[in-house]
Protein backbone atom coordinates (compact mmCIF):
# COMPACT_ATOMS: atom_id res chain seq x y z
CA UNK A 1 0.00 0.00 0.00
CA UNK A 2 1.27 3.50 -0.90
CA UNK A 3 2.46 5.60 2.06
CA UNK A 4 1.61 9.26 1.58
CA UNK A 5 3.84 11.97 2.87
CA UNK A 6 2.79 13.99 5.89
CA UNK A 7 0.96 17.27 5.51
CA UNK A 8 3.12 19.91 3.89
CA UNK A 9 4.96 17.50 1.63
CA UNK A 10 2.49 18.01 -1.24
CA UNK A 11 1.60 15.07 -3.54
CA UNK A 12 4.82 13.10 -2.95
CA UNK A 13 4.43 9.55 -1.68
CA UNK A 14 6.21 6.19 -1.75
CA UNK A 15 4.86 3.50 -4.09
CA UNK A 16 5.79 0.11 -2.62
CA UNK A 17 4.93 -1.74 -5.84
CA UNK A 18 7.39 0.31 -7.90
CA UNK A 19 9.83 0.83 -5.05
CA UNK A 20 9.99 4.53 -5.97
CA UNK A 21 8.82 7.89 -4.66
CA UNK A 22 6.05 9.46 -6.74
CA UNK A 23 5.11 13.09 -7.19
CA UNK A 24 2.33 14.84 -9.09
CA UNK A 25 1.81 18.37 -10.27
CA UNK A 26 -1.07 20.02 -12.15
CA UNK A 27 0.03 20.99 -15.65
CA UNK A 28 -3.28 22.23 -17.07
CA UNK A 29 -6.91 21.37 -17.64
CA UNK A 30 -8.66 19.26 -20.26
CA UNK A 31 -11.62 20.30 -22.42
CA UNK A 32 -14.03 19.43 -19.57
CA UNK A 33 -12.16 21.54 -17.04
CA UNK A 34 -10.61 18.56 -15.25
CA UNK A 35 -7.07 18.83 -13.93
CA UNK A 36 -4.29 17.25 -16.00
CA UNK A 37 -1.48 16.00 -13.80
CA UNK A 38 2.13 15.18 -14.55
CA UNK A 39 3.58 12.26 -12.58
CA UNK A 40 7.32 11.97 -11.84
CA UNK A 41 9.32 9.23 -10.11
CA UNK A 42 12.54 9.15 -8.11
CA UNK A 43 14.57 6.95 -5.79
CA UNK A 44 14.47 9.64 -3.08
CA UNK A 45 12.10 12.37 -2.00
CA UNK A 46 14.71 14.92 -2.98
CA UNK A 47 14.83 13.53 -6.54
CA UNK A 48 11.06 13.87 -6.88
CA UNK A 49 11.06 17.37 -5.44
CA UNK A 50 13.74 18.43 -7.93
CA UNK A 51 11.79 16.97 -10.85
CA UNK A 52 8.58 18.70 -9.74
CA UNK A 53 10.47 21.99 -9.48
CA UNK A 54 11.82 21.47 -13.01
CA UNK A 55 8.31 20.87 -14.38
CA UNK A 56 7.01 23.89 -12.47
CA UNK A 57 9.74 26.03 -14.05
CA UNK A 58 8.89 24.73 -17.55
CA UNK A 59 5.23 25.62 -16.99
CA UNK A 60 6.19 29.09 -15.77
CA UNK A 61 8.49 29.75 -18.76
CA UNK A 62 6.08 28.20 -21.30
CA UNK A 63 8.49 25.45 -22.34
CA UNK A 64 6.55 22.52 -20.85
CA UNK A 65 5.40 19.86 -23.34
CA UNK A 66 2.46 17.74 -22.26
CA UNK A 67 3.68 14.30 -23.29
CA UNK A 68 0.26 12.80 -22.66
CA UNK A 69 -0.95 14.44 -25.86
CA UNK A 70 1.80 13.10 -28.16
CA UNK A 71 0.21 10.68 -30.62
CA UNK A 72 1.59 7.71 -32.53
CA UNK A 73 1.41 9.77 -35.73
CA UNK A 74 3.12 12.87 -34.36
CA UNK A 75 6.13 10.98 -33.02
CA UNK A 76 6.44 8.71 -36.08
CA UNK A 77 6.26 11.71 -38.42
CA UNK A 78 8.82 13.62 -36.36
CA UNK A 79 11.19 10.64 -36.49
CA UNK A 80 10.86 10.44 -40.29
CA UNK A 81 11.34 14.20 -40.66
CA UNK A 82 14.48 14.01 -38.53
CA UNK A 83 15.89 11.17 -40.63
CA UNK A 84 15.25 13.14 -43.83
CA UNK A 85 16.74 16.37 -42.46
CA UNK A 86 19.81 14.53 -41.14
CA UNK A 87 20.26 12.80 -44.52
CA UNK A 88 19.77 9.32 -43.00
CA UNK A 89 17.15 8.63 -45.67
CA UNK A 90 16.52 10.11 -49.11
CA UNK A 91 13.27 11.65 -50.35
CA UNK A 92 12.03 8.50 -52.13
CA UNK A 93 12.44 6.46 -48.92
CA UNK A 94 10.82 9.25 -46.91
CA UNK A 95 7.72 9.22 -49.13
CA UNK A 96 7.54 5.43 -48.97
CA UNK A 97 7.58 5.64 -45.16
CA UNK A 98 4.77 8.22 -45.29
CA UNK A 99 2.70 5.78 -47.36
CA UNK A 100 3.33 3.16 -44.70
CA UNK A 101 2.32 5.64 -42.01
CA UNK A 102 -1.06 6.12 -43.73
CA UNK A 103 -1.86 2.45 -43.06
CA UNK A 104 -1.70 3.24 -39.33
CA UNK A 105 -4.58 5.74 -39.72
CA UNK A 106 -7.04 3.73 -37.54
CA UNK A 107 -4.71 4.11 -34.54
CA UNK A 108 -2.27 6.90 -35.32
CA UNK A 109 -4.23 9.60 -33.46
CA UNK A 110 -4.00 7.53 -30.27
CA UNK A 111 -1.87 9.25 -27.61
CA UNK A 112 1.19 7.11 -26.98
CA UNK A 113 0.45 6.99 -23.26
CA UNK A 114 -3.01 5.56 -23.93
CA UNK A 115 -1.96 2.89 -26.45
CA UNK A 116 -2.10 -0.63 -25.10
CA UNK A 117 -1.10 -4.11 -26.23
CA UNK A 118 -4.65 -5.32 -26.98
CA UNK A 119 -5.38 -2.32 -29.21
CA UNK A 120 -2.18 -2.80 -31.18
CA UNK A 121 -2.73 -6.55 -31.57
CA UNK A 122 -6.27 -5.93 -32.84
CA UNK A 123 -4.95 -3.43 -35.38
CA UNK A 124 -2.35 -5.90 -36.65
CA UNK A 125 -4.86 -8.77 -36.81
CA UNK A 126 -7.27 -6.60 -38.82
CA UNK A 127 -4.65 -5.88 -41.47
CA UNK A 128 -3.48 -9.35 -42.43
CA UNK A 129 -4.88 -8.85 -45.94
CA UNK A 130 -1.75 -6.87 -46.82
CA UNK A 131 1.27 -8.63 -48.30
CA UNK A 132 3.97 -9.78 -45.89
CA UNK A 133 6.36 -7.10 -47.12
CA UNK A 134 3.81 -4.35 -46.30
CA UNK A 135 3.08 -5.88 -42.88
CA UNK A 136 6.82 -5.95 -42.18
CA UNK A 137 7.02 -2.23 -42.94
CA UNK A 138 4.20 -0.98 -40.71
CA UNK A 139 5.14 -3.41 -37.92
CA UNK A 140 8.71 -2.06 -38.02
CA UNK A 141 7.45 1.54 -37.99
CA UNK A 142 5.25 0.84 -34.94
CA UNK A 143 8.13 -0.87 -33.17
CA UNK A 144 10.53 2.00 -33.77
CA UNK A 145 7.95 4.59 -32.73
CA UNK A 146 7.25 2.97 -29.35
CA UNK A 147 10.95 2.32 -28.73
CA UNK A 148 11.59 6.00 -29.34
CA UNK A 149 8.68 6.89 -27.04
CA UNK A 150 10.24 4.78 -24.28
CA UNK A 151 13.65 6.34 -24.94
CA UNK A 152 12.20 9.83 -24.62
CA UNK A 153 10.36 8.73 -21.47
CA UNK A 154 6.99 9.55 -23.02
CA UNK A 155 5.91 6.07 -21.91
CA UNK A 156 7.19 3.86 -19.09
CA UNK A 157 6.14 0.51 -20.62
CA UNK A 158 6.44 -0.38 -24.31
CA UNK A 159 3.20 -2.15 -25.40
CA UNK A 160 4.95 -3.45 -28.56
CA UNK A 161 7.64 -5.23 -26.56
CA UNK A 162 6.00 -8.66 -26.53
CA UNK A 163 3.95 -8.45 -29.73
CA UNK A 164 5.15 -10.79 -32.47
CA UNK A 165 5.10 -9.85 -36.13
CA UNK A 166 1.97 -11.38 -37.72
CA UNK A 167 1.90 -13.38 -40.94
CA UNK A 168 -0.04 -12.25 -43.99
CA UNK A 169 -3.13 -14.14 -45.15
CA UNK A 170 -2.40 -13.03 -48.68
CA UNK A 171 -0.86 -15.62 -50.94
CA UNK A 172 2.39 -14.31 -52.33
CA UNK A 173 2.82 -14.86 -56.06
CA UNK A 174 6.50 -14.60 -56.88
CA UNK A 175 7.62 -12.78 -59.98
CA UNK A 176 8.81 -15.29 -62.55
CA UNK A 177 11.24 -14.99 -65.43
CA UNK A 178 10.12 -15.24 -69.02
CA UNK A 179 10.76 -18.58 -70.68
CA UNK A 180 13.20 -18.54 -73.57
CA UNK A 181 10.28 -18.79 -75.98
CA UNK A 182 8.46 -15.86 -74.36
CA UNK A 183 11.68 -13.85 -74.27
CA UNK A 184 12.30 -14.42 -77.97
CA UNK A 185 8.76 -13.36 -78.91
CA UNK A 186 8.99 -10.22 -76.77
CA UNK A 187 12.35 -9.18 -78.23
CA UNK A 188 10.97 -9.55 -81.77
CA UNK A 189 7.98 -7.36 -80.89
CA UNK A 190 10.06 -4.69 -79.15
CA UNK A 191 12.51 -4.51 -82.08
CA UNK A 192 9.97 -4.52 -84.90
CA UNK A 193 6.72 -2.99 -83.60
CA UNK A 194 5.88 0.57 -82.54
CA UNK A 195 5.93 0.12 -78.75
CA UNK A 196 6.48 3.02 -76.34
CA UNK A 197 9.48 2.58 -74.03
CA UNK A 198 10.64 -0.45 -76.05
CA UNK A 199 14.30 0.53 -75.72
CA UNK A 200 14.11 0.71 -71.93
CA UNK A 201 12.55 -2.76 -71.87
CA UNK A 202 15.26 -4.14 -74.15
CA UNK A 203 17.97 -2.68 -71.92
CA UNK A 204 16.43 -4.30 -68.86
CA UNK A 205 16.42 -7.65 -70.65
CA UNK A 206 20.02 -7.18 -71.78
CA UNK A 207 21.55 -5.76 -68.59
CA UNK A 208 19.24 -6.66 -65.70
CA UNK A 209 18.95 -3.02 -64.62
CA UNK A 210 15.94 -1.88 -62.60
CA UNK A 211 13.60 0.27 -64.67
CA UNK A 212 14.09 3.24 -62.35
CA UNK A 213 17.84 2.97 -62.95
CA UNK A 214 17.39 2.89 -66.73
CA UNK A 215 15.07 5.90 -66.76
CA UNK A 216 17.61 7.79 -64.62
CA UNK A 217 20.51 7.23 -67.04
CA UNK A 218 22.29 10.38 -68.19
CA UNK A 219 24.34 10.71 -71.36
CA UNK A 220 27.32 11.31 -69.08
CA UNK A 221 26.84 7.85 -67.51
CA UNK A 222 27.75 6.13 -70.80
CA UNK A 223 31.40 6.01 -71.83
CA UNK A 224 31.75 4.75 -75.39
CA UNK A 225 35.55 5.21 -75.32
CA UNK A 226 35.98 2.65 -72.54
CA UNK A 227 32.78 0.73 -73.34
CA UNK A 228 31.37 1.27 -69.84
CA UNK A 229 27.94 2.16 -68.46
CA UNK A 230 27.51 3.38 -64.87
CA UNK A 231 24.41 3.20 -62.66
CA UNK A 232 24.49 5.86 -59.96
CA UNK A 233 20.90 7.10 -59.45
CA UNK A 234 17.26 6.09 -59.86
CA UNK A 235 13.84 7.56 -60.58
CA UNK A 236 11.12 6.76 -58.09
CA UNK A 237 7.66 8.02 -57.17
CA UNK A 238 7.14 11.24 -55.24
CA UNK A 239 4.41 11.88 -52.66
CA UNK A 240 1.79 12.51 -55.35
CA UNK A 241 2.99 9.84 -57.77
CA UNK A 242 5.20 12.20 -59.76
CA UNK A 243 8.65 11.19 -61.04
CA UNK A 244 11.35 11.95 -58.50
CA UNK A 245 15.03 11.81 -59.46
CA UNK A 246 17.25 10.54 -56.66
CA UNK A 247 20.97 11.22 -56.63
CA UNK A 248 21.65 7.69 -55.37
CA UNK A 249 20.60 4.14 -56.27
CA UNK A 250 18.12 2.04 -54.28
CA UNK A 251 20.98 0.60 -52.19
CA UNK A 252 24.71 1.27 -51.92
CA UNK A 253 25.39 -1.94 -53.84
CA UNK A 254 23.20 -0.59 -56.63
CA UNK A 255 25.92 1.83 -57.71
CA UNK A 256 27.92 -0.14 -60.27
CA UNK A 257 29.78 0.07 -63.58
CA UNK A 258 29.40 -2.64 -66.23
CA UNK A 259 30.90 -3.42 -69.59
CA UNK A 260 28.57 -2.92 -72.56
CA UNK A 261 28.01 -5.72 -75.03
CA UNK A 262 28.07 -4.79 -78.72
CA UNK A 263 24.26 -4.96 -78.86
CA UNK A 264 23.85 -2.68 -75.83
CA UNK A 265 26.43 -0.24 -77.18
CA UNK A 266 24.62 -0.06 -80.52
CA UNK A 267 21.25 0.47 -78.84
CA UNK A 268 22.52 3.24 -76.57
CA UNK A 269 24.26 5.02 -79.44
CA UNK A 270 20.93 5.01 -81.25
CA UNK A 271 19.11 6.31 -78.13
CA UNK A 272 21.59 9.08 -77.39
CA UNK A 273 22.11 10.30 -80.93
CA UNK A 274 23.51 13.85 -80.87
CA UNK A 275 22.73 14.49 -77.19
CA UNK A 276 25.68 15.78 -75.21
CA UNK A 277 24.19 15.72 -71.71
CA UNK A 278 21.04 15.14 -69.67
CA UNK A 279 18.61 12.25 -69.37
CA UNK A 280 18.71 9.71 -72.18
CA UNK A 281 15.05 8.71 -71.83
CA UNK A 282 12.22 11.23 -71.52
CA UNK A 283 8.58 11.46 -72.58
CA UNK A 284 7.30 14.87 -73.68
CA UNK A 285 10.44 16.36 -72.14
CA UNK A 286 9.53 14.88 -68.74
CA UNK A 287 11.07 12.09 -66.69
CA UNK A 288 9.61 8.63 -67.21
CA UNK A 289 8.30 6.65 -64.22
CA UNK A 290 8.43 2.89 -63.79
CA UNK A 291 4.62 2.79 -63.66
CA UNK A 292 4.42 4.35 -67.13
CA UNK A 293 6.68 1.66 -68.59
CA UNK A 294 4.88 -1.05 -66.63
CA UNK A 295 1.50 -0.05 -68.09
CA UNK A 296 2.92 -0.25 -71.63
CA UNK A 297 4.62 -3.56 -70.85
CA UNK A 298 1.32 -5.13 -69.75
CA UNK A 299 -0.46 -3.85 -72.88
CA UNK A 300 2.30 -5.26 -75.07
CA UNK A 301 2.14 -8.72 -73.49
CA UNK A 302 -1.60 -8.88 -74.06
CA UNK A 303 -1.69 -7.34 -77.54
CA UNK A 304 0.97 -9.62 -78.99
CA UNK A 305 0.04 -12.75 -77.00
CA UNK A 306 3.54 -13.11 -75.55
CA UNK A 307 2.89 -15.29 -72.51
CA UNK A 308 2.60 -19.06 -72.33
CA UNK A 309 -0.80 -19.50 -70.64
CA UNK A 310 0.02 -23.04 -69.53
CA UNK A 311 2.46 -21.64 -66.95
CA UNK A 312 0.48 -20.76 -63.83
CA UNK A 313 3.18 -20.53 -61.16
CA UNK A 314 4.48 -17.03 -60.59
CA UNK A 315 3.36 -13.70 -61.98
CA UNK A 316 4.72 -11.56 -64.79
CA UNK A 317 5.28 -7.84 -64.35
CA UNK A 318 7.90 -5.32 -65.46
CA UNK A 319 10.38 -6.67 -62.90
CA UNK A 320 10.26 -9.95 -64.85
CA UNK A 321 12.59 -8.36 -67.42
CA UNK A 322 15.34 -7.96 -64.81
CA UNK A 323 14.40 -11.37 -63.42
CA UNK A 324 14.76 -12.91 -66.87
CA UNK A 325 18.27 -11.53 -67.32
CA UNK A 326 19.37 -12.85 -63.92
CA UNK A 327 17.82 -16.26 -64.59
CA UNK A 328 19.52 -16.63 -67.98
CA UNK A 329 22.86 -15.74 -66.33
CA UNK A 330 22.33 -18.39 -63.64
CA UNK A 331 21.33 -20.99 -66.25
CA UNK A 332 24.50 -20.22 -68.19
CA UNK A 333 26.58 -21.08 -65.11
CA UNK A 334 27.59 -17.56 -64.02
CA UNK A 335 29.08 -17.66 -60.50
CA UNK A 336 26.65 -16.25 -57.89
CA UNK A 337 29.17 -13.64 -56.65
CA UNK A 338 29.59 -12.24 -60.15
CA UNK A 339 25.83 -12.11 -60.68
CA UNK A 340 25.41 -10.38 -57.32
CA UNK A 341 27.71 -7.56 -58.47
CA UNK A 342 25.95 -7.23 -61.82
CA UNK A 343 22.49 -7.11 -60.26
CA UNK A 344 23.53 -4.70 -57.51
CA UNK A 345 22.38 -6.89 -54.62
CA UNK A 346 23.49 -6.01 -51.10
CA UNK A 347 23.38 -9.64 -49.92
CA UNK A 348 24.34 -12.69 -51.97
CA UNK A 349 21.43 -14.62 -50.41
CA UNK A 350 19.09 -12.41 -52.45
CA UNK A 351 20.90 -13.49 -55.62
CA UNK A 352 20.85 -17.15 -54.66
CA UNK A 353 17.20 -17.24 -53.61
CA UNK A 354 16.00 -15.23 -56.60
CA UNK A 355 17.82 -16.61 -59.63
CA UNK A 356 19.35 -19.98 -58.79
CA UNK A 357 16.31 -22.16 -59.25
CA UNK A 358 15.05 -24.48 -61.99
CA UNK A 359 12.90 -22.90 -64.68
CA UNK A 360 10.64 -24.94 -66.94
CA UNK A 361 13.09 -24.63 -69.85
CA UNK A 362 16.03 -25.53 -67.64
CA UNK A 363 14.29 -28.60 -66.26
CA UNK A 364 13.37 -29.84 -69.75
CA UNK A 365 16.92 -29.28 -71.05
CA UNK A 366 18.43 -31.23 -68.18
CA UNK A 367 15.91 -34.08 -68.44
CA UNK A 368 16.89 -34.42 -72.11
CA UNK A 369 20.58 -34.44 -71.17
CA UNK A 370 20.23 -37.11 -68.49
CA UNK A 371 18.06 -39.22 -70.82
CA UNK A 372 20.79 -39.11 -73.48
CA UNK A 373 23.42 -40.15 -70.89
CA UNK A 374 21.28 -43.04 -69.65
CA UNK A 375 20.70 -44.29 -73.19
CA UNK A 376 24.40 -44.05 -74.00
CA UNK A 377 25.26 -46.10 -70.89
CA UNK A 378 22.58 -48.69 -71.61
CA UNK A 379 20.59 -47.70 -68.57
CA UNK A 380 17.36 -46.80 -70.33
CA UNK A 381 14.08 -48.40 -69.26
CA UNK A 382 12.82 -48.39 -72.85
CA UNK A 383 11.99 -51.42 -75.06
CA UNK A 384 12.17 -54.35 -74.99
CA UNK A 385 9.98 -55.05 -71.94
CA UNK A 386 9.71 -58.51 -70.36
CA UNK A 387 6.57 -60.45 -71.05
CA UNK A 388 3.93 -60.28 -68.35
CA UNK A 389 2.76 -63.67 -67.13
CA UNK A 390 -1.03 -64.11 -67.37
C-alpha positions in Angstrom: 0.0 0.0 0.0 1.3 3.5 -0.9 2.5 5.6 2.1 1.6 9.3 1.6 3.8 12.0 2.9 2.8 14.0 5.9 1.0 17.3 5.5 3.1 19.9 3.9 5.0 17.5 1.6 2.5 18.0 -1.2 1.6 15.1 -3.5 4.8 13.1 -3.0 4.4 9.5 -1.7 6.2 6.2 -1.7 4.9 3.5 -4.1 5.8 0.1 -2.6 4.9 -1.7 -5.8 7.4 0.3 -7.9 9.8 0.8 -5.0 10.0 4.5 -6.0 8.8 7.9 -4.7 6.1 9.5 -6.7 5.1 13.1 -7.2 2.3 14.8 -9.1 1.8 18.4 -10.3 -1.1 20.0 -12.2 0.0 21.0 -15.7 -3.3 22.2 -17.1 -6.9 21.4 -17.6 -8.7 19.3 -20.3 -11.6 20.3 -22.4 -14.0 19.4 -19.6 -12.2 21.5 -17.0 -10.6 18.6 -15.3 -7.1 18.8 -13.9 -4.3 17.2 -16.0 -1.5 16.0 -13.8 2.1 15.2 -14.5 3.6 12.3 -12.6 7.3 12.0 -11.8 9.3 9.2 -10.1 12.5 9.2 -8.1 14.6 7.0 -5.8 14.5 9.6 -3.1 12.1 12.4 -2.0 14.7 14.9 -3.0 14.8 13.5 -6.5 11.1 13.9 -6.9 11.1 17.4 -5.4 13.7 18.4 -7.9 11.8 17.0 -10.9 8.6 18.7 -9.7 10.5 22.0 -9.5 11.8 21.5 -13.0 8.3 20.9 -14.4 7.0 23.9 -12.5 9.7 26.0 -14.0 8.9 24.7 -17.5 5.2 25.6 -17.0 6.2 29.1 -15.8 8.5 29.7 -18.8 6.1 28.2 -21.3 8.5 25.4 -22.3 6.6 22.5 -20.9 5.4 19.9 -23.3 2.5 17.7 -22.3 3.7 14.3 -23.3 0.3 12.8 -22.7 -1.0 14.4 -25.9 1.8 13.1 -28.2 0.2 10.7 -30.6 1.6 7.7 -32.5 1.4 9.8 -35.7 3.1 12.9 -34.4 6.1 11.0 -33.0 6.4 8.7 -36.1 6.3 11.7 -38.4 8.8 13.6 -36.4 11.2 10.6 -36.5 10.9 10.4 -40.3 11.3 14.2 -40.7 14.5 14.0 -38.5 15.9 11.2 -40.6 15.2 13.1 -43.8 16.7 16.4 -42.5 19.8 14.5 -41.1 20.3 12.8 -44.5 19.8 9.3 -43.0 17.2 8.6 -45.7 16.5 10.1 -49.1 13.3 11.7 -50.3 12.0 8.5 -52.1 12.4 6.5 -48.9 10.8 9.2 -46.9 7.7 9.2 -49.1 7.5 5.4 -49.0 7.6 5.6 -45.2 4.8 8.2 -45.3 2.7 5.8 -47.4 3.3 3.2 -44.7 2.3 5.6 -42.0 -1.1 6.1 -43.7 -1.9 2.4 -43.1 -1.7 3.2 -39.3 -4.6 5.7 -39.7 -7.0 3.7 -37.5 -4.7 4.1 -34.5 -2.3 6.9 -35.3 -4.2 9.6 -33.5 -4.0 7.5 -30.3 -1.9 9.2 -27.6 1.2 7.1 -27.0 0.5 7.0 -23.3 -3.0 5.6 -23.9 -2.0 2.9 -26.4 -2.1 -0.6 -25.1 -1.1 -4.1 -26.2 -4.6 -5.3 -27.0 -5.4 -2.3 -29.2 -2.2 -2.8 -31.2 -2.7 -6.6 -31.6 -6.3 -5.9 -32.8 -5.0 -3.4 -35.4 -2.4 -5.9 -36.7 -4.9 -8.8 -36.8 -7.3 -6.6 -38.8 -4.6 -5.9 -41.5 -3.5 -9.3 -42.4 -4.9 -8.8 -45.9 -1.7 -6.9 -46.8 1.3 -8.6 -48.3 4.0 -9.8 -45.9 6.4 -7.1 -47.1 3.8 -4.4 -46.3 3.1 -5.9 -42.9 6.8 -5.9 -42.2 7.0 -2.2 -42.9 4.2 -1.0 -40.7 5.1 -3.4 -37.9 8.7 -2.1 -38.0 7.4 1.5 -38.0 5.2 0.8 -34.9 8.1 -0.9 -33.2 10.5 2.0 -33.8 7.9 4.6 -32.7 7.3 3.0 -29.4 11.0 2.3 -28.7 11.6 6.0 -29.3 8.7 6.9 -27.0 10.2 4.8 -24.3 13.7 6.3 -24.9 12.2 9.8 -24.6 10.4 8.7 -21.5 7.0 9.6 -23.0 5.9 6.1 -21.9 7.2 3.9 -19.1 6.1 0.5 -20.6 6.4 -0.4 -24.3 3.2 -2.1 -25.4 4.9 -3.5 -28.6 7.6 -5.2 -26.6 6.0 -8.7 -26.5 3.9 -8.4 -29.7 5.2 -10.8 -32.5 5.1 -9.9 -36.1 2.0 -11.4 -37.7 1.9 -13.4 -40.9 0.0 -12.3 -44.0 -3.1 -14.1 -45.1 -2.4 -13.0 -48.7 -0.9 -15.6 -50.9 2.4 -14.3 -52.3 2.8 -14.9 -56.1 6.5 -14.6 -56.9 7.6 -12.8 -60.0 8.8 -15.3 -62.5 11.2 -15.0 -65.4 10.1 -15.2 -69.0 10.8 -18.6 -70.7 13.2 -18.5 -73.6 10.3 -18.8 -76.0 8.5 -15.9 -74.4 11.7 -13.8 -74.3 12.3 -14.4 -78.0 8.8 -13.4 -78.9 9.0 -10.2 -76.8 12.4 -9.2 -78.2 11.0 -9.6 -81.8 8.0 -7.4 -80.9 10.1 -4.7 -79.2 12.5 -4.5 -82.1 10.0 -4.5 -84.9 6.7 -3.0 -83.6 5.9 0.6 -82.5 5.9 0.1 -78.8 6.5 3.0 -76.3 9.5 2.6 -74.0 10.6 -0.5 -76.0 14.3 0.5 -75.7 14.1 0.7 -71.9 12.6 -2.8 -71.9 15.3 -4.1 -74.2 18.0 -2.7 -71.9 16.4 -4.3 -68.9 16.4 -7.6 -70.6 20.0 -7.2 -71.8 21.6 -5.8 -68.6 19.2 -6.7 -65.7 19.0 -3.0 -64.6 15.9 -1.9 -62.6 13.6 0.3 -64.7 14.1 3.2 -62.3 17.8 3.0 -62.9 17.4 2.9 -66.7 15.1 5.9 -66.8 17.6 7.8 -64.6 20.5 7.2 -67.0 22.3 10.4 -68.2 24.3 10.7 -71.4 27.3 11.3 -69.1 26.8 7.9 -67.5 27.7 6.1 -70.8 31.4 6.0 -71.8 31.7 4.8 -75.4 35.5 5.2 -75.3 36.0 2.6 -72.5 32.8 0.7 -73.3 31.4 1.3 -69.8 27.9 2.2 -68.5 27.5 3.4 -64.9 24.4 3.2 -62.7 24.5 5.9 -60.0 20.9 7.1 -59.5 17.3 6.1 -59.9 13.8 7.6 -60.6 11.1 6.8 -58.1 7.7 8.0 -57.2 7.1 11.2 -55.2 4.4 11.9 -52.7 1.8 12.5 -55.4 3.0 9.8 -57.8 5.2 12.2 -59.8 8.6 11.2 -61.0 11.4 12.0 -58.5 15.0 11.8 -59.5 17.2 10.5 -56.7 21.0 11.2 -56.6 21.6 7.7 -55.4 20.6 4.1 -56.3 18.1 2.0 -54.3 21.0 0.6 -52.2 24.7 1.3 -51.9 25.4 -1.9 -53.8 23.2 -0.6 -56.6 25.9 1.8 -57.7 27.9 -0.1 -60.3 29.8 0.1 -63.6 29.4 -2.6 -66.2 30.9 -3.4 -69.6 28.6 -2.9 -72.6 28.0 -5.7 -75.0 28.1 -4.8 -78.7 24.3 -5.0 -78.9 23.9 -2.7 -75.8 26.4 -0.2 -77.2 24.6 -0.1 -80.5 21.2 0.5 -78.8 22.5 3.2 -76.6 24.3 5.0 -79.4 20.9 5.0 -81.3 19.1 6.3 -78.1 21.6 9.1 -77.4 22.1 10.3 -80.9 23.5 13.8 -80.9 22.7 14.5 -77.2 25.7 15.8 -75.2 24.2 15.7 -71.7 21.0 15.1 -69.7 18.6 12.2 -69.4 18.7 9.7 -72.2 15.0 8.7 -71.8 12.2 11.2 -71.5 8.6 11.5 -72.6 7.3 14.9 -73.7 10.4 16.4 -72.1 9.5 14.9 -68.7 11.1 12.1 -66.7 9.6 8.6 -67.2 8.3 6.6 -64.2 8.4 2.9 -63.8 4.6 2.8 -63.7 4.4 4.4 -67.1 6.7 1.7 -68.6 4.9 -1.1 -66.6 1.5 -0.1 -68.1 2.9 -0.2 -71.6 4.6 -3.6 -70.8 1.3 -5.1 -69.8 -0.5 -3.8 -72.9 2.3 -5.3 -75.1 2.1 -8.7 -73.5 -1.6 -8.9 -74.1 -1.7 -7.3 -77.5 1.0 -9.6 -79.0 0.0 -12.7 -77.0 3.5 -13.1 -75.6 2.9 -15.3 -72.5 2.6 -19.1 -72.3 -0.8 -19.5 -70.6 0.0 -23.0 -69.5 2.5 -21.6 -66.9 0.5 -20.8 -63.8 3.2 -20.5 -61.2 4.5 -17.0 -60.6 3.4 -13.7 -62.0 4.7 -11.6 -64.8 5.3 -7.8 -64.3 7.9 -5.3 -65.5 10.4 -6.7 -62.9 10.3 -9.9 -64.9 12.6 -8.4 -67.4 15.3 -8.0 -64.8 14.4 -11.4 -63.4 14.8 -12.9 -66.9 18.3 -11.5 -67.3 19.4 -12.8 -63.9 17.8 -16.3 -64.6 19.5 -16.6 -68.0 22.9 -15.7 -66.3 22.3 -18.4 -63.6 21.3 -21.0 -66.2 24.5 -20.2 -68.2 26.6 -21.1 -65.1 27.6 -17.6 -64.0 29.1 -17.7 -60.5 26.7 -16.2 -57.9 29.2 -13.6 -56.7 29.6 -12.2 -60.2 25.8 -12.1 -60.7 25.4 -10.4 -57.3 27.7 -7.6 -58.5 26.0 -7.2 -61.8 22.5 -7.1 -60.3 23.5 -4.7 -57.5 22.4 -6.9 -54.6 23.5 -6.0 -51.1 23.4 -9.6 -49.9 24.3 -12.7 -52.0 21.4 -14.6 -50.4 19.1 -12.4 -52.5 20.9 -13.5 -55.6 20.9 -17.2 -54.7 17.2 -17.2 -53.6 16.0 -15.2 -56.6 17.8 -16.6 -59.6 19.3 -20.0 -58.8 16.3 -22.2 -59.3 15.0 -24.5 -62.0 12.9 -22.9 -64.7 10.6 -24.9 -66.9 13.1 -24.6 -69.9 16.0 -25.5 -67.6 14.3 -28.6 -66.3 13.4 -29.8 -69.7 16.9 -29.3 -71.0 18.4 -31.2 -68.2 15.9 -34.1 -68.4 16.9 -34.4 -72.1 20.6 -34.4 -71.2 20.2 -37.1 -68.5 18.1 -39.2 -70.8 20.8 -39.1 -73.5 23.4 -40.2 -70.9 21.3 -43.0 -69.7 20.7 -44.3 -73.2 24.4 -44.1 -74.0 25.3 -46.1 -70.9 22.6 -48.7 -71.6 20.6 -47.7 -68.6 17.4 -46.8 -70.3 14.1 -48.4 -69.3 12.8 -48.4 -72.9 12.0 -51.4 -75.1 12.2 -54.3 -75.0 10.0 -55.1 -71.9 9.7 -58.5 -70.4 6.6 -60.4 -71.1 3.9 -60.3 -68.3 2.8 -63.7 -67.1 -1.0 -64.1 -67.4 
